[in-house]
Amino acid sequence: MEEWLLESAGSPWALPLLWLLVVGDGVIPAVPSEVFLISLASLAVQGEGVPLAGLAAVAFFGAFVGENIAYSIGALIPIDRMKYFNDGSGHRRVKMVRDRLRTHGSAYILAARFIPGVRVVVNISVGAAGFPRSRFMGLAAATSALWTAYMIAMGAGAGHLFSGQPLLSVVVGIVAGTAIGMVLDRVLSRRTGSE
């Protein structure tokens, strides 16, 4: 595993793969972009692989493109006709998103970026609800920058703490990122659910 991570970090395919994973994560929540980004960041601070500036640029643009693809899906496809979105939990989530957009549009889009799975539904619903694309693009840029900084900080922090132990820094970075993400998920879910 350690050997594979070190080889991946130094591979010329590291940045294109990172970009594809981050874009894919904007549309399919199960794509493990966070794990790969945190891993690359923890290795970068130890001198392995791609420098942090390159990781940050690729992750930012990947996140921005992914969020805009989700928005475009909502704007172009009649999601109300899709089974997932017209009954059960999918329907409830879309209704909740539309209600929140009317009252707390910008704050809701920013918060949703840090709630796994919800981000995709929110961005698709934002597009379907006719939220102005120009306003969404500004918010998508802000959320992409915040998310990128958070992920890089998790990986870099672990890399500094466990210098000389690349595998341990990767594992600690992923565990810390996941734990903080779960806490943020609960806090933001309660906050957006109670407003």
C-alpha positions in Angstrom: 0.0 0.0 0.0 2.8 2.4 1.0 4.7 1.6 -2.2 1.6 2.2 -4.3 0.8 5.6 -2.7 4.4 6.7 -3.1 4.4 5.6 -6.8 1.0 7.3 -7.4 2.2 10.6 -5.8 5.3 10.7 -8.1 3.4 9.5 -11.2 2.8 11.9 -14.1 -0.8 10.7 -13.9 -1.3 11.9 -10.3 -2.7 15.3 -11.2 -5.0 14.1 -14.1 -6.3 11.3 -11.8 -6.9 13.8 -9.0 -8.7 16.1 -11.4 -11.0 13.3 -12.6 -11.7 12.1 -9.1 -12.6 15.6 -7.9 -14.8 16.3 -10.9 -16.5 12.9 -10.5 -17.1 13.6 -6.8 -19.1 16.6 -7.8 -21.6 14.4 -9.5 -21.2 11.0 -7.8 -20.7 11.2 -4.1 -19.1 7.8 -3.7 -15.9 8.9 -5.6 -13.0 9.0 -3.1 -11.5 12.3 -4.1 -11.0 13.4 -0.5 -8.9 10.4 0.3 -6.6 10.8 -2.7 -6.2 14.6 -2.2 -5.4 14.2 1.5 -2.9 11.4 0.7 -1.2 13.5 -2.0 -1.0 16.5 0.3 0.5 14.6 3.2 3.1 13.2 0.9 3.8 16.5 -0.7 4.9 18.2 2.5 7.5 15.3 2.9 8.9 16.0 -0.5 7.1 13.1 -2.3 5.2 13.8 -5.5 3.4 16.9 -6.6 3.9 20.2 -4.8 1.0 21.6 -2.7 0.4 24.5 -5.1 -0.2 22.1 -8.0 -2.5 19.9 -5.9 -4.5 23.0 -4.7 -4.9 24.3 -8.3 -6.0 21.0 -9.7 -8.4 20.3 -6.8 -9.9 23.7 -6.9 -10.6 23.6 -10.7 -11.9 20.0 -10.4 -14.3 20.9 -7.6 -15.5 24.0 -9.5 -16.1 22.0 -12.7 -17.8 19.1 -10.8 -20.2 21.5 -9.1 -21.0 23.2 -12.4 -21.7 19.8 -14.0 -24.2 19.0 -11.2 -25.8 22.4 -11.7 -26.1 21.8 -15.4 -27.6 18.4 -14.9 -30.3 20.0 -12.8 -30.9 22.8 -15.3 -31.1 20.5 -18.4 -32.7 17.3 -17.1 -36.3 17.3 -15.8 -35.3 15.7 -12.4 -38.9 15.8 -11.2 -39.6 12.9 -13.6 -36.8 10.8 -12.2 -37.9 8.1 -9.8 -35.3 9.0 -7.1 -36.3 12.6 -7.1 -40.1 12.2 -7.2 -40.6 9.9 -4.2 -39.1 8.9 -0.9 -36.0 10.6 0.5 -34.9 12.0 -2.8 -38.2 13.9 -3.1 -37.9 15.2 0.5 -34.3 16.4 -0.1 -35.2 18.2 -3.3 -38.2 19.9 -1.6 -36.1 20.9 1.4 -33.4 22.3 -0.9 -35.9 24.3 -2.9 -37.4 25.7 0.3 -34.0 26.6 1.6 -33.0 28.3 -1.6 -35.9 30.7 -1.3 -34.8 31.7 2.2 -31.1 31.1 2.6 -29.8 30.4 -0.9 -26.1 31.4 -0.7 -25.6 30.1 2.9 -27.2 26.8 2.0 -25.1 26.3 -1.1 -21.9 27.1 0.9 -22.9 24.7 3.8 -23.9 21.9 1.5 -20.3 21.7 0.1 -19.2 20.1 3.3 -22.1 17.6 3.7 -21.3 14.4 1.8 -24.1 13.4 -0.7 -26.1 16.5 0.1 -23.8 18.7 -2.0 -24.7 16.8 -5.2 -28.5 16.9 -4.6 -28.2 20.6 -3.7 -26.3 21.5 -6.8 -28.6 19.6 -9.1 -31.6 21.1 -7.3 -30.1 24.6 -7.6 -29.9 24.1 -11.3 -33.4 22.7 -11.5 -34.8 25.5 -9.4 -33.5 28.1 -11.9 -31.1 29.7 -9.4 -29.0 32.2 -11.5 -26.0 30.5 -13.0 -23.8 33.6 -12.5 -24.6 33.7 -8.8 -24.1 30.0 -8.5 -20.7 30.2 -10.2 -19.4 32.7 -7.7 -20.6 30.5 -4.9 -19.1 27.4 -6.5 -15.8 29.2 -6.7 -16.0 30.1 -3.0 -17.0 26.6 -1.9 -14.4 24.9 -4.1 -11.6 27.2 -2.6 -12.8 26.5 1.0 -13.0 22.7 0.4 -9.6 22.6 -1.3 -8.0 24.5 1.6 -9.6 22.2 4.1 -8.5 19.0 2.4 -4.9 20.3 1.8 -4.7 21.4 5.4 -5.7 18.0 6.7 -3.1 16.2 4.5 -0.3 18.8 5.0 -0.9 18.9 8.8 -0.6 15.1 9.0 2.4 15.2 6.8 4.2 17.7 9.0 3.3 15.8 12.2 4.5 12.5 10.9 7.5 13.6 8.8 9.5 10.7 7.6 6.6 8.3 8.0 4.6 8.8 4.7 2.1 5.9 5.2 1.3 7.0 8.8 0.8 10.6 7.7 -1.6 9.5 5.0 -3.6 7.3 7.4 -3.7 10.1 10.1 -4.7 12.7 7.5 -7.5 10.6 6.2 -8.8 9.7 9.6 -8.6 13.3 10.8 -10.3 14.6 7.7 -13.1 12.0 8.0 -13.6 12.8 11.7 -13.7 16.5 11.2 -15.9 16.0 8.1 -18.4 14.0 10.2 -18.5 16.7 12.9 -19.0 19.4 10.2 -21.7 17.2 8.6 -23.6 17.0 11.9 -23.3 20.6 12.8 -24.2 21.9 9.3 -27.1 19.4 9.0 -28.5 20.6 12.3 -28.0 24.2 11.4 -29.5 24.1 8.0 -32.3 21.8 9.2 -33.3 24.2 11.9 -33.4 27.4 9.9 
